[in-house]
Amino acid sequence: MTSKLEINNLEGKVAIVTGASKGIGKAIAVALADAGAKIVLAARTPQTVEDVAAELRKSGADAIAIPTDVTDVDAVQNLIQRTLDTYQNLDILINNAGSGKFGTVADFDPSDWDNVINSNLKGVYLCAKYALPHLLAQQDGGQIINVLSIAAKVAFPASSAYCAAKAGALALTKVLAAEVRDQNIRVTAVLPGSVETPFWDDIPQHPDFEKMLKPEHVANAVLSVCQQPVGMVIEEIVVMPPLGIL
């Protein structure tokens, strides 16, 4: 006789989603809200992220928007505190915010390098750092899911800062997982291939949009990680388009 595994129920859980105003972040927020979670949407653009929160509330979800620059310590602390003020607890952190700018190592501007590293790596560190005490306080298996990129493992020309940031964020994810595994916190890296989002708007050279993943594909993967059975952890998941592109 096989035993039936207990699935992690998201009903009433409180989830922060960064980079939630569009693309993958918005799709993740919708997926978790549909599963019954209370959603805190964080992004730098106040009106856009509030519009997404309003959409969720209109569909019956419990959602708030908190404009946040994840590279700013004060802004991240404000995000965590306002979440606690509103919902009194925190169960799930989805680190999805990030940005991309591209150019060869020889030509890349140092200030652009700093911006890419900060948004894709420092932001993950800050959000995890300030969320962790409250995830630990729940004592019932909090989760941190870092949505990164296949660029964490694959070198793309003219993408030094982006690849370095994502590789660093993957290493950070693994270190964090090792640090909190014994404290019942599950940490997962989700590495998507090319996804059809506004990320590509300012990039003239890109794969065929029709062959890319959709944001909902990545959101479905994140949802499955959130709902993984009690007593196990998925530490890394790669989500790729099926048609031979990265």
PAPA-940066 format. One record per residue: residue in one letter; x, y, z of N, C-alpha, C in turn. Coordinates in steps of 0.05 Angstrom, whole numbers, plus 32768, in hexadecimal, padded with zeros to 4 digits. Layout:
BEGIN
AXYZXYZXYZ...
***
This chain:
BEGIN
M80117FE88000800080008000801280198000T800C802C7FEF801B80457FEE800D805A7FFFS801D806A800C80128080801D800D8098800CK7FF880A880147FF280C08006800180D78012L801080E68002802180FB800C801081148013E801781228028800A813B803080158152801FI8003815E800F800C81747FFE800B818E800EN801E81A08009801F81BA8016800881CB800DN7FF581D0801E7FDE81E080177FE481FE8019L7FDE820D80047FE4822A80047FCD823B800EE7FB7822F80147F9F823F801D7FA7824F8036G7FA4826A80337FAA827C80497FC78282804EK7FD98275803F7FF6827B80437FFC82978037V801082A48043801782BF803A803182BD8029A802F82C78011804682C57FFE804D82E17FF4I806782E77FF6807282FF7FE8807D82F77FCDV807683067FB9808083017F9E808D831B7F94T80A8831B7F9080B583337F8680B583337F68G80B8834A7F5C80B7834D7F3F809B83457F35A8086834C7F44806C83417F40805A83527F2ES806583677F22805483797F12804F83707EF6K805E835C7EED805B83527ED1806983387ECEG8065832C7EB6807483147EAE807282FD7EC2I808982F17EC8808982D97ED9807E82DF7EF5G808682F67F00807D82FC7F1B805F82FF7F1DK8053830C7F0A8036830E7F0A802982F37F07A803382E27EF5802882C87EF1802A82B77F0BI804082B97F19804482AB7F32802F82B47F47A802B82CF7F48801882DA7F5B7FFC82CF7F56V7FF582CE7F3D7FDA82C47F357FD782A77F3CA7FEC82977F367FEB827A7F3C7FE882747F5AL7FF882837F6A7FF7827E7F877FDC82887F93A7FD2829E7F887FB882A97F917FA282957F8BD7FA382897F737F8F82757F6B7F90825D7F7DA7FA782587F897FAA82417F9B7FA382487FB8G7F9A82617FBC7F9082697FD67FA382797FE8A7FBB82807FDD7FCE828F7FED7FC682AD7FEEK7FCF82BA80037FCD82D780057FE682E27FF8I7FE482F67FE67FFB82FE7FD68003831B7FDDV801D831E7FE1802A83387FE3803A833C7FCAL8032834F7FBA804083547FA08053836B7FA4A806D83667F9D8082837A7FA0808E83807F85A8091839A7F7E809F83A27F6580A583BF7F68R80B683C97F5680BF83E57F5880AA83F97F4ET809883F07F3D808584027F30806B84037F40P806684187F50804E84187F61803484137F53Q802E84227F3E8014841F7F31801084047F24T802583FA7F17802283E07F09801E83CA7F1DV802C83C97F33802983B37F46800F83B67F54E800583CE7F597FEB83D17F657FD583C87F52D7FD983CC7F387FC583C37F247FC383A47F25V7FDA83967F287FD983797F297FCB83707F43A7FD1837E7F597FC383777F727FA5837B7F70A7F9D83907F627F8083967F5E7F7383807F4DE7F8283767F397F7883607F297F7383477F3AL7F8683417F4B7F83832A7F5C7F6C832D7F70R7F6983447F7B7F5383497F8E7F3883477F80K7F3783517F677F1E834F7F577F1683327F53S7F2A83207F517F2483047F4C7F1F82F57F66G7F2083037F7C7F1982F77F967F3182F17FA8A7F4982F87F9F7F6182F27FAF7F6683077FC4D7F7583007FD87F7E83127FEC7F9A831B7FE5A7F9D83347FDC7FB7833D7FD17FBC835A7FD7I7FD583617FDD7FDD837D7FE07FF683827FCFA7FFB839B7FC9801283A37FBA802483B47FCBI803E83AF7FCB805183BF7FDA806883C67FC7P806983DF7FBD807F83E77FAB809A83E37FBAT80AC83D57FAC80C583CD7FB980DC83CC7FA5D80F283D87FAC810B83D47F9E811B83C07FAEV811E83A77FA4812A83927FB4814883967FB8T815483AA7FAC817083AF7FB0817583C27FC8D815F83CD7FD3816083E17FE8815983D48003V816A83D68016816683C98030814C83D3803DD814983EE803E813183F9804B811883F0803DA811883EF8023810083E7801480F983CA801AV810D83B9801B8108839C802180FE8399803DQ810983A78050810083A5806C80E383AF806EN80DC83C4805F80C183CE805E80AE83B98052L80B783AB803D80A78396803180A083818045I80B38378805480AF83638068809D836D807EQ80A2838580888092838F809F807583948097R8070839F807F805583A480778046838A8072T8054837680688048835B8066803F83518081L8050835380958049834A80B08032835B80BCD8033837580B7801E838780C18003837F80B6T80038377809C7FEA8370808F7FE083548095Y7FF2834180947FEA832580967FF4831680AFQ8005832480BF8010831980D88023830180D5N802782F880BD803B82E280B9804582E2809DL805982D18098806482CE807D806C82B0807AD806382A4806480688288805F807A82828048I8078829380328085828D8019809282A7800FL80AB82A5800680B882BB7FF880BF82B27FDCI80B682BF7FC880BD82BA7FAC80CF82D17FA3N80E982CC7FA080FB82E07F9580FB82DD7F77N80EE82F07F6A80EC82EF7F4D80F783087F40A80F9831E7F4F810283387F43811E83367F38G812383447F22813D83457F16813C83557EFDS8153835B7EF28154836B7ED9816B83617EC8G816B83697EAF818083607E9D818A83777E8CK81A483787E8881B0838A7E7581C8837C7E69F81CD83807E4F81DF836E7E4281F4837C7E32G820C83717E308222837B7E21823B836B7E28T824F836D7E178267835E7E1B827683687E34V828783577E3E8297835F7E5682A783787E50A82B3837A7E3882C383917E3182B483AB7E2FD829A83A87E27828A83C07E23827783C77E39F827383B57E4C825E83B87E60826583CE7E74D825283E07E7A825783F67E8D825683EC7EAAP826A83F47EBA826A83EB7ED6825183F17EE6S824484077EE0822B840E7EEF821583FB7EE7D821483F37ECD820083DF7EC4820583C47ED1W821F83BD7ED4822783A47EE1821C83A47EFED822083BA7F0C821783BB7F2881F883B87F29N81EA83C57F1781CD83C47F1781C383A87F13V81CF83997F0081C6837E7EFA81CD836B7F11I81E4836E7F1D81EC835D7F3481D983637F4BN81D4837D7F5081C383847F6781A783797F65S819B837D7F4D817F83767F4A817B83577F4AN818E83487F40818B832B7F3D8198831B7F54L81AA83277F6281B983197F7881B583267F93K81BB833F7F9581B8834C7FAF819B834C7FB8G818983507FA6816C83507FAD816383357FB8V816D831F7FAD816683057FB8817183027FD5Y818A830B7FD98196830A7FF38186831A8008L817F833380008172834580138156833A801BC814783328007812C8328800D812D830F801EA814082FD8018814282E48028814B82EB8044K815E82FD80478169830480618153830E8074Y814383218069812F832E807B8115831E807DA8110830B806B80F982FA806E80FE82E38080L811682D98081811D82C08090811482C080ADP811882D480BD811082D280D980F282CC80DCH80E282D780C980C582D480CB80BC82B980BFL80CA82AF80AB80C5829580A180CB828080B6L80E1828480C480E9827180DA80D5827280F1A80CA828980F680B7828C810D809E827C8109Q8097827680F0807E826780EB8081824A80F4Q8099823F80F3809F822480FD808E820F80EED8086821480D68076820080C8807F81FD80ABG8098820380A580A381FD808B80A082148077G80AC822A807D80AB8241806A80BB823A8051Q80B7824A803C80C48245802280D0825F8016I80E7825B800A80F382707FF980F882647FDEI80ED82707FC980F082677FAE80FD827E7F9EN811582797F938123828C7F84812082867F66V811282977F58810E82947F3B812682A17F2DL813782907F218150829A7F16814F82987EF8S816182897EEB816382867ECE817682707EC7I817182647EB0818582507EA781A0825D7EA3A81A182787EA181BA82867E9F81CC82827EB8A81C182777ECD81D182707EE481E4825A7EDEK81DE824A7EC981EE82327EC281F982337EA6V81EE82457E9481F682467E78820282617E72A821982627E668226827B7E5F821B82857E44F8210829E7E45820682AB7E2C821882C27E26P822182C57E0D823282DC7E06822382F77E0CA8233830B7E13822883267E19821683267E31S821983137E43820783107E5A8217830C7E74S822F83187E75824083127E8C823383197EA7A822883317EA9821D83397EC3820483287ECAY81F383237EB681DB83147EBA81E282F77EC2C81F482EA7EB381FB82CF7EBA820982CD7ED5A821B82E17EDB822982E17EF5821582E47F0BA820282F67F0881EE82FB7F1D81DD82E27F22K81D482D67F0D81C382BE7F1081D282A67F1BA81EB82A37F1381FC828E7F1E820182937F3CG820682AC7F43820982B37F5F81F082AE7F6FA81D982B57F6381C082B07F7181BA82937F75L81C382827F6281C082657F6581D2825B7F7CA81EA82657F7D81FC825D7F9381F182667FAEL81E6827F7FAE81DA82897FC781C382777FCFT81B2826F7FBC819C825D7FC281A582437FCFK81BA82377FC481C5821E7FCF81D082227FEBV81DE82387FF081E8823E800A81D18241801EL81BD8251801681A7825680288198823C802EA8194822B801A81878211801F819682018033A81B18201803181C181F2804481BF81FE8061E81BC8218806281BB8225807C81A18221808BV818B821E807D8171821E808A816282048087R816E81F0807A816181D68076815881CA8090D816A81CB80A4816481BE80BE815081CF80CEQ814881E680C4813481F780D2811981F780C4N811581E380B380FC81DE80A680F481F48092I810882018086810382148071810C82078057R80FA82078043810081FB8029810882118015V811F820D8009812A82217FF6812E82147FDBT812482227FC6812482167FAC812D822B7F97A813D82237F84814482337F6D813482297F55V8126823C7F47811882357F2F812682437F18L813082337F048140823E7EEE8131823B7ED4P812482507ECB8116824E7EB1812982547E9AG812282497E83812E82517E6A8120826A7E60S812182707E47811682887E3C80F882897E40V80EE82A07E4A80D282A47E5080C882BD7E42E80B182BB7E3580A582D17E27809A82E67E3BT80AB82FA7E4180A3830F7E5480AE832A7E4AP80A683407E5680B1835A7E4F80CF835D7E53F80DC83497E6080F983487E638107834D7E48W80FB83437E33810883447E188103835D7E09D80F3836F7E1480EA83877E05810183987DFAD8117839A7E0A812D83AB7E028145839B7DF8I814083827DF1815683707DE7815083697DCAP815E83757DB7815783707D9B815C83537D92Q817083457D9D8175832A7D96816A83177DABH815783067DA3814A82F47DB6814082DC7DA8P813B82C67DB7812F82AE7DAA811382B47DA0D810982A17D9180EE82A37D8680D982A37D9DF80C982B87D9E80B682B97DB480A382A17DB4E809C82977D9D808982817D9B809482677DA7K80AF82667DA980BB824E7DB580C282517DD3M80BE82697DDD80C4826E7DF980B082627E0CL80B8825E7E2580A482597E3A809282717E3EK807A826C7E49806882817E52806C82867E70P8067829E7E7A806982A27E96805A828E7EA7E804382857E9D803382727EAB804082577EAFH805282507E9C806282377E9F807382387EB8V8081824F7EBB809282527ED2808182547EECA806B82627EEA805982647F01804F82497F0AN804982387EF78040821D7EFE8056820D7F0CA806F82117F03808582037F108088820D7F2DV808682277F31808982337F4C807282297F5DL805A82287F538043821E7F62804882017F6BS805281F17F59805781D57F60806C81D27F76V808081E47F76809481E47F8B808781ED7FA5C807582017FA48068820A7FBD805681F47FC8Q804B81E37FB7803981CE7FC0804681B37FC3Q806181B27FC2806F81997FC48067818B7FDEP806781707FDE805E81627FF6806F8168800EV806181688025806F816B803F808481558042G809B815C804D80AF8148805280C48145803CM80C38157802880D78157801380DD8174800AV80F281777FFB80F881917FF08103818E7FD4I80F9819E7FC1810481A07FA6811881B77FA7E813281B27FA5814681C77FA8814C81D67F8FE814681C97F78814C81D77F5E813A81CB7F49I812F81DC7F38811E81D37F22812581E47F09V812981D77EF3812F81E47EDA811681E27EC8V810D81F97EBD80F581FA7EAC80FE82047E91M80FC81F27E7D810681F97E6280F081F87E4DP80F282087E3880E182057E2180E681EA7E14P80D381DE7E0780D781C37DFC80E281C37DDFL80E781DB7DD480ED81DC7DB7810A81E37DB1G811C81DC7DC3813881DE7DBD814481F97DC0I8138820C7DCF814582257DD4814A82287DF2L815D82397DFA8162823E7E16815382567E1F
***
